[in-house]
Amino acid sequence: MPLGMVMHNIEITHGRGGQLARAAGDVAKLIAKEGKSATLRLASGEVRLVSQNCLASVGQVGNVGVNQKSLGTSGSKCWLGKRPEVGGPHW
């Protein structure tokens, strides 16, 4: 892959399956290749070294606007299986 390529669903070790950049709208960028390792910049800003043998999917994960949707009422949040958040003492 050329430098600057954006990717997602990246393996940390070859054969274990994708473990990095899998959330909605997430992306990682290839910033360097040295020997048998590649340097990635993750969405969090973390810079990570992975083997060049590891597999990844090209592009960005879909469903970018998942956090932009307004649920409207507390009932609609309940229908999604989210329990109410009650502020109380935390001992």
Helices and strands as residue ranges (DSSP letters): E 6-8, E 10-11, E 18-20, E 28-34, E 37-41, E 47-51, E 57-58, G 64-67, H 74-79
